[in-house]
């Protein structure tokens, strides 16, 4: 059980790093697209960049933080709902092999009880 929790924590940290990188790229991309008009200002760039970062940061950075908190309390509560939601969202995004690995470890963790 401890090994599966360790693997899940490692994949959640990897997900946060990849999500931050994707969020930064998306922020630059959407921020640049927001300044396409000749009348656009720096505020348009900032608004587009924040929207682009939030698009990837909420599901790929903040949700894994909640999943890590849930994993730390798994031994006493035996609940992993946020982790399953996080894995499903991860499969829908680009990192589907990482999401499948998380679901595999969650199933093995539940069956170890």
C-alpha positions in Angstrom: 0.0 0.0 0.0 2.8 2.4 0.8 4.5 1.7 -2.5 1.3 2.6 -4.4 0.9 5.8 -2.5 4.5 6.7 -3.3 3.9 6.0 -7.0 0.8 8.1 -7.0 2.5 11.0 -5.2 5.4 10.9 -7.8 2.9 11.0 -10.7 1.0 13.9 -9.1 4.2 15.9 -8.8 5.0 15.1 -12.5 1.5 16.2 -13.4 1.9 19.5 -11.6 5.3 20.2 -13.4 3.9 19.3 -16.8 0.7 21.3 -16.1 2.7 24.3 -15.1 4.7 24.1 -18.3 1.6 23.7 -20.4 -0.1 26.5 -18.6 2.9 28.8 -19.2 3.0 28.0 -22.9 -0.8 28.5 -23.2 -0.5 31.8 -21.3 2.1 33.1 -23.8 0.1 31.8 -26.7 -3.3 33.3 -25.7 -1.7 36.5 -24.4 0.0 37.0 -27.8 -3.2 36.3 -29.6 -5.0 38.8 -27.4 -2.7 41.6 -28.6 -3.4 41.0 -32.3 -5.5 44.1 -32.6 -3.7 47.5 -33.1 -5.8 49.0 -30.3 -4.9 46.3 -27.7 -2.9 47.1 -24.6 -0.9 45.3 -22.0 -4.1 44.7 -20.0 -5.3 42.6 -23.0 -2.1 40.5 -22.9 -2.4 40.0 -19.1 -6.1 39.0 -19.3 -5.5 36.6 -22.2 -2.4 35.1 -20.4 -4.3 34.6 -17.1 -7.2 33.0 -18.9 -4.8 30.7 -20.8 -2.9 29.7 -17.6 -6.1 29.1 -15.7 -7.4 26.8 -18.5 -4.5 24.4 -17.7 -3.5 25.3 -14.2 -6.9 24.6 -12.5 -7.2 20.9 -13.7 -3.5 20.1 -13.9 -2.0 22.0 -11.0 -4.6 22.8 -8.3 -6.5 19.5 -8.5 -3.3 17.4 -8.0 -2.7 19.5 -4.8 -6.1 18.4 -3.5 -5.3 14.8 -4.6 -2.0 14.9 -2.6 -3.9 16.1 0.5 -6.3 13.3 0.0 -3.5 10.7 -0.4 -1.9 11.9 2.8 -5.1 11.0 4.6 -5.8 7.8 2.8 -4.6 5.5 5.5 -7.3 6.8 8.0 -10.2 7.7 5.7 -9.9 5.2 2.8 -11.3 7.8 0.3 -9.9 8.5 -3.1 -12.7 10.3 -5.0 -10.7 13.4 -5.9 -7.9 11.1 -7.2 -10.3 9.3 -9.5 -11.7 12.7 -10.8 -8.1 13.9 -11.3 -7.2 10.8 -13.3 -10.3 11.1 -15.5 -9.4 14.8 -16.2 -5.8 13.8 -16.9 -6.9 11.2 -19.4 -9.0 13.8 -21.2 -6.0 16.1 -21.5 -2.7 15.3 -23.3 -1.2 13.2 -20.5 -3.4 10.1 -20.9 -0.7 7.5 -20.2 0.0 9.2 -16.9 -3.8 9.1 -16.2 -4.0 5.4 -17.0 -1.0 4.8 -14.7 -2.8 6.7 -11.9 -6.0 4.8 -12.3 -4.0 1.5 -12.3 -2.3 2.4 -9.0 -5.6 3.6 -7.5 -7.3 0.3 -8.4 -4.4 -1.6 -6.9 -4.5 0.6 -3.8 -8.2 -0.1 -3.3 -7.8 -3.8 -3.8 -4.9 -3.9 -1.3 -7.4 -3.0 1.5 
